[in-house]
Amino acid sequence: MLTDPAAIRAALADHQSFGECVITDVGWAHHGTSIEVPFDYIWNGDGTRIRDDLGSRPHIVVVRAVLVQEMHLANALNPSMLQEPERMNWGLSEVAQVVLVEDSELARPYSHPRGLPCHHLAIEWEADRRIDIVAFGFELDEKPTRSPD
């Protein structure tokens, strides 16, 4: 589990901050104390270009928030989305970036005198849509899928 801010930032940087990746789900785990956010990761191994097999084989990377204190979702749906929800597609789940929020007001109430800080991770879109998660630590799990037979 990543609990050091520098390690969390490094793990996000190793995954290009999940820029342009698509969230496939958001789920509860471990008695509601963890939140799992799987991304269809679009970048090749060194992160310099989009994977060649993008359309045919998902590569799932799960960001898991462990010992979650708070989670907020702001969808910021516009009037056309509200009037014609059937027109929304997978593109709505393509994120701009995942970042560690420094000196977060949201995380501050959960700081413990024994040096057990919580961290604020923000999943941001290009518009006002976002997910904010305050947790003790984070894990990243690679879930590569096999090629179809």
C-alpha positions as CSV (number, residue, x, y, z in Angstrom):
1,M,0.0,0.0,0.0
2,L,1.3,3.4,-0.9
3,T,1.0,5.9,2.0
4,D,3.9,8.2,1.3
5,P,2.9,11.2,-0.9
6,A,6.0,11.0,-3.0
7,A,5.4,7.3,-3.7
8,I,1.7,8.0,-4.6
9,R,2.8,10.8,-7.0
10,A,5.5,8.5,-8.6
11,A,3.0,5.7,-9.1
12,L,0.6,8.1,-10.8
13,A,3.4,9.5,-13.0
14,D,4.4,5.9,-14.0
15,H,0.8,5.6,-15.3
16,Q,0.8,9.0,-17.1
17,S,-1.7,10.2,-14.4
18,F,-4.2,8.0,-16.3
19,G,-4.7,10.8,-18.8
20,E,-7.2,9.8,-21.6
21,C,-7.9,6.5,-19.9
22,V,-11.5,5.3,-19.4
23,I,-13.0,4.4,-16.0
24,T,-14.9,1.2,-16.4
25,D,-16.5,1.0,-13.0
26,V,-16.4,2.3,-9.4
27,G,-17.0,-0.2,-6.6
28,W,-16.9,-0.8,-2.9
29,A,-14.7,-3.4,-1.4
30,H,-13.6,-4.7,2.1
31,H,-16.7,-3.9,4.0
32,G,-17.1,-0.5,2.4
33,T,-13.7,0.8,3.5
34,S,-12.1,0.6,0.1
35,I,-13.0,2.0,-3.3
36,E,-11.9,0.4,-6.5
37,V,-11.7,2.4,-9.7
38,P,-10.7,0.3,-12.7
39,F,-9.3,2.1,-15.7
40,D,-8.9,0.8,-19.3
41,Y,-5.3,1.9,-19.5
42,I,-4.5,3.1,-23.1
43,W,-0.8,3.7,-23.0
44,N,1.9,1.2,-24.2
45,G,4.6,-0.1,-21.8
46,D,6.8,3.0,-21.8
47,G,3.9,5.4,-21.9
48,T,4.9,7.2,-25.1
49,R,2.1,6.1,-27.3
50,I,-1.4,4.5,-27.4
51,R,-1.4,0.7,-27.3
52,D,-1.7,-1.0,-30.7
53,D,-4.3,-3.4,-29.3
54,L,-6.5,-0.8,-27.7
55,G,-9.8,-1.7,-29.5
56,S,-9.4,-5.4,-29.2
57,R,-8.0,-6.0,-25.7
58,P,-8.6,-4.0,-22.5
59,H,-5.7,-3.5,-20.1
60,I,-7.2,-2.9,-16.7
61,V,-5.4,-1.0,-14.0
62,V,-7.3,-0.7,-10.7
63,V,-6.7,2.2,-8.5
64,R,-7.7,1.1,-5.0
65,A,-8.2,3.6,-2.2
66,V,-7.7,1.8,1.1
67,L,-9.3,2.9,4.4
68,V,-11.5,5.5,2.8
69,Q,-12.7,8.4,4.9
70,E,-14.7,10.3,2.2
71,M,-15.7,10.1,-1.4
72,H,-17.4,12.7,-3.5
73,L,-18.7,12.5,-7.1
74,A,-19.6,15.7,-9.0
75,N,-21.0,14.7,-12.4
76,A,-21.7,18.2,-13.6
77,L,-24.2,17.0,-16.2
78,N,-25.2,19.7,-18.6
79,P,-28.7,20.4,-19.9
80,S,-28.3,18.3,-23.1
81,M,-27.1,15.3,-21.1
82,L,-30.1,15.6,-18.8
83,Q,-32.5,15.9,-21.7
84,E,-31.0,13.2,-23.9
85,P,-29.1,10.7,-21.6
86,E,-29.3,8.0,-24.2
87,R,-26.7,10.0,-26.3
88,M,-24.0,9.6,-23.6
89,N,-21.3,7.1,-24.4
90,W,-18.0,5.7,-23.2
91,G,-16.3,9.0,-23.9
92,L,-17.9,10.5,-20.8
93,S,-15.7,8.2,-18.7
94,E,-12.4,9.3,-20.3
95,V,-10.5,11.2,-17.6
96,A,-8.1,14.1,-18.0
97,Q,-5.9,13.1,-15.0
98,V,-5.6,11.6,-11.6
99,V,-3.7,13.7,-9.1
100,L,-2.7,13.8,-5.5
101,V,-4.1,17.0,-4.0
102,E,-1.5,18.7,-1.8
103,D,-2.4,20.3,1.5
104,S,-6.1,19.3,1.0
105,E,-8.9,20.9,3.1
106,L,-10.9,17.7,2.5
107,A,-8.2,15.5,4.0
108,R,-7.2,17.8,6.9
109,P,-9.9,16.7,9.3
110,Y,-8.6,13.1,9.1
111,S,-5.0,13.8,10.2
112,H,-4.2,11.9,13.3
113,P,-1.8,13.1,16.0
114,R,0.1,9.8,15.7
115,G,1.3,10.7,12.3
116,L,-1.3,8.8,10.3
117,P,-2.2,11.2,7.5
118,C,-4.9,10.6,5.0
119,H,-4.4,11.6,1.3
120,H,-6.7,13.3,-1.2
121,L,-6.8,11.8,-4.7
122,A,-8.8,13.6,-7.4
123,I,-9.9,12.1,-10.6
124,E,-10.5,15.0,-12.9
125,W,-12.2,15.5,-16.3
126,E,-11.7,18.4,-18.6
127,A,-15.0,19.9,-17.5
128,D,-16.3,20.2,-13.9
129,R,-16.8,16.5,-13.4
130,R,-14.6,14.9,-10.8
131,I,-14.3,12.2,-8.1
132,D,-12.5,13.1,-4.8
133,I,-11.4,10.3,-2.5
134,V,-9.8,10.8,0.9
135,A,-8.0,7.6,2.1
136,F,-5.1,6.4,4.2
137,G,-3.4,4.8,1.3
138,F,-3.6,3.6,-2.3
139,E,-2.8,0.5,-4.4
140,L,-2.4,0.1,-8.1
141,D,-3.1,-3.4,-9.6
142,E,-2.4,-4.3,-13.2
143,K,-5.0,-6.6,-14.6
144,P,-3.8,-7.4,-18.1
145,T,-6.3,-9.5,-20.1
146,R,-5.4,-12.2,-22.5
147,S,-5.9,-11.9,-26.2
148,P,-9.2,-13.3,-27.5
149,D,-9.0,-16.8,-28.9
